[in-house]
């Protein structure tokens, strides 16, 4: 895999810890220490999907997922805009 021209890095712990980020979303998650929430979110999705026994139940679970991910995407977009405005 080739290196990115302008790699993103997350600096933590007063410059003692530096991590490379794969994307702007990864950067935001790591910068805000939210990357640990990904396994929790995956477990939530798995638990919800395990409850689907019928098509009507699937539709209800899909509505919950749609609302959840719409909010997550909105929040991440707003955070990305704030990070980009600070960078400029």
C-alpha positions as CSV (number, residue, x, y, z in Angstrom):
1,X,0.0,0.0,0.0
2,X,1.4,3.4,-0.9
3,X,1.6,6.2,1.5
4,X,-0.7,9.2,1.2
5,X,0.7,12.4,0.0
6,X,-0.6,14.3,3.0
7,X,-1.1,11.8,5.8
8,X,-3.3,12.7,8.7
9,X,-1.9,12.4,12.2
10,X,-3.6,12.6,15.7
11,X,-1.3,14.0,18.4
12,X,-2.3,13.1,21.9
13,X,-0.8,13.2,25.4
14,X,0.9,16.6,24.9
15,X,2.8,15.3,21.8
16,X,4.0,12.1,23.3
17,X,1.6,9.9,21.3
18,X,1.2,10.2,17.6
19,X,-1.2,8.0,15.5
20,X,-1.8,8.0,11.8
21,X,-5.5,8.4,10.8
22,X,-6.8,6.7,7.7
23,X,-9.5,9.4,6.9
24,X,-11.0,12.6,8.2
25,X,-13.6,10.6,10.1
26,X,-10.9,8.3,11.6
27,X,-9.0,11.5,12.6
28,X,-12.1,13.0,14.4
29,X,-12.9,9.7,16.2
30,X,-9.3,9.3,17.4
31,X,-8.9,13.0,18.3
32,X,-12.1,12.9,20.4
33,X,-11.3,9.5,21.9
34,X,-14.4,8.1,20.3
35,X,-12.7,5.2,18.4
36,X,-13.5,2.9,21.4
37,X,-17.2,3.4,20.7
38,X,-17.0,1.6,17.3
39,X,-17.0,-1.9,19.0
40,X,-20.0,-0.8,21.1
41,X,-21.9,0.4,18.1
42,X,-21.1,-2.9,16.3
43,X,-22.4,-4.9,19.3
44,X,-25.6,-2.8,19.3
45,X,-26.1,-3.4,15.6
46,X,-25.5,-7.1,16.0
47,X,-27.9,-7.3,19.0
48,X,-30.6,-5.4,17.1
49,X,-30.3,-7.6,14.0
50,X,-30.5,-10.7,16.1
51,X,-34.0,-9.6,17.1
52,X,-35.3,-9.6,13.5
53,X,-37.7,-12.5,13.1
54,X,-40.1,-11.0,10.5
55,X,-40.3,-8.4,7.8
56,X,-42.3,-5.9,10.0
57,X,-39.6,-6.3,12.7
58,X,-36.9,-5.7,10.0
59,X,-38.7,-2.5,9.0
60,X,-38.8,-1.2,12.6
61,X,-35.1,-2.0,13.2
62,X,-34.2,-0.4,9.9
63,X,-36.0,2.8,11.0
64,X,-34.0,2.8,14.2
65,X,-30.7,2.3,12.3
66,X,-31.6,5.0,9.8
67,X,-32.3,7.5,12.6
68,X,-29.1,6.5,14.5
69,X,-26.8,6.7,11.5
70,X,-28.4,9.9,10.2
71,X,-27.5,11.5,13.5
72,X,-24.0,10.1,13.6
73,X,-23.3,11.3,10.0
74,X,-24.7,14.8,10.9
75,X,-22.5,15.0,14.0
76,X,-19.4,13.8,12.1
77,X,-20.0,16.2,9.3
78,X,-20.3,19.1,11.7
79,X,-17.2,18.1,13.5
80,X,-15.3,17.7,10.2
81,X,-16.4,21.3,9.3
82,X,-15.1,22.6,12.6
83,X,-11.8,20.8,12.2
84,X,-11.4,22.1,8.7
85,X,-12.2,25.7,9.6
86,X,-9.6,25.6,12.4
87,X,-7.0,24.2,9.9
88,X,-7.6,27.1,7.4
